[in-house]
Amino acid sequence: MTVELSEGTLRRLEILFEEPQRAQAAQLLVDECGNNLPLCEHTTPASLERIRFAALKLSRGDLPGLEEAIALAKLDWRDLLMAADFGDTSAHAAWWPRITAG
């Protein structure tokens, strides 16, 4: 059974991705970055936020970037957390993507 996205994850996803990529990014997070990760078998949407926020942060709103971040999480999500500067267990909660003028 997959773990759905938390409200916080959805809000950050909306900032980073425009449709139709947003739906694809959301599906990637649900299918590939959830309780299928090592040591994450009994997680909830809230407990996955740190990992999912890290993947979103490293993606910079780019689907291939998100896929690359998720691939790193599958190898060792602790490396993903460190790459996103989320080594501190509460650092992810303060992170919000910046909206850039395009």
C-alpha positions in Angstrom: 0.0 0.0 0.0 1.4 3.4 -1.0 1.7 6.4 1.3 -0.1 9.5 0.1 1.4 13.0 0.1 1.1 15.2 3.1 -0.4 18.7 2.9 3.0 20.2 3.3 4.4 18.1 0.5 1.5 19.0 -1.8 2.0 22.7 -1.1 5.7 22.6 -1.9 5.0 20.5 -5.0 2.5 23.2 -6.2 5.2 25.9 -5.9 7.9 23.9 -7.7 6.0 22.2 -10.6 3.4 23.4 -13.1 0.8 21.2 -14.7 1.1 18.6 -16.3 4.5 18.0 -14.6 3.0 18.5 -11.2 0.8 15.4 -11.5 3.8 13.4 -12.8 5.9 14.6 -9.9 3.3 13.7 -7.3 2.9 10.3 -8.8 6.7 9.7 -8.7 6.7 10.7 -5.0 3.9 8.4 -4.1 5.1 5.4 -6.2 8.8 5.7 -5.8 9.6 7.7 -2.7 7.5 6.2 0.0 7.2 3.1 2.1 9.2 1.2 -0.5 12.4 3.0 0.6 14.8 1.1 2.8 13.7 1.3 6.5 10.5 3.2 5.6 8.1 0.3 5.7 5.9 1.8 8.4 5.8 5.4 7.5 3.0 8.0 7.2 2.6 11.0 5.0 4.0 13.2 7.8 7.0 11.0 8.6 8.0 10.9 4.9 8.1 14.7 4.6 11.8 15.0 5.4 12.7 12.6 2.6 10.2 13.9 0.1 11.0 17.6 0.8 14.7 16.7 0.2 13.8 15.1 -3.2 11.7 18.2 -4.1 14.5 20.6 -3.0 17.1 18.8 -5.1 14.8 18.6 -8.1 14.5 22.4 -8.4 11.2 21.9 -10.2 12.6 19.6 -12.8 11.2 16.1 -13.4 14.6 14.5 -14.4 16.0 16.2 -11.3 13.3 14.6 -9.2 13.9 11.2 -10.7 17.6 11.6 -9.9 16.9 12.6 -6.3 14.5 9.7 -5.8 17.2 7.3 -7.3 19.5 8.6 -4.6 16.9 8.0 -1.9 16.5 4.4 -3.1 20.2 3.8 -2.6 20.4 5.6 0.7 17.9 8.3 1.7 20.3 9.5 4.3 22.6 10.7 1.5 19.6 12.5 0.0 19.0 14.3 3.3 22.6 15.4 3.6 22.7 16.6 -0.1 19.6 18.8 0.7 21.1 20.1 3.9 18.4 18.3 5.9 20.8 16.5 8.3 19.2 18.2 11.2 15.9 16.4 11.8 13.8 19.6 11.8 15.6 21.6 9.0 13.1 20.4 6.3 10.1 22.0 8.1 11.5 25.5 7.5 12.3 24.9 3.8 10.0 26.5 1.2 10.9 26.6 -2.6 11.5 30.1 -4.0 9.2 31.2 -6.7 11.3 32.5 -9.6 10.1 34.8 -12.3 10.2 33.0 -15.6 
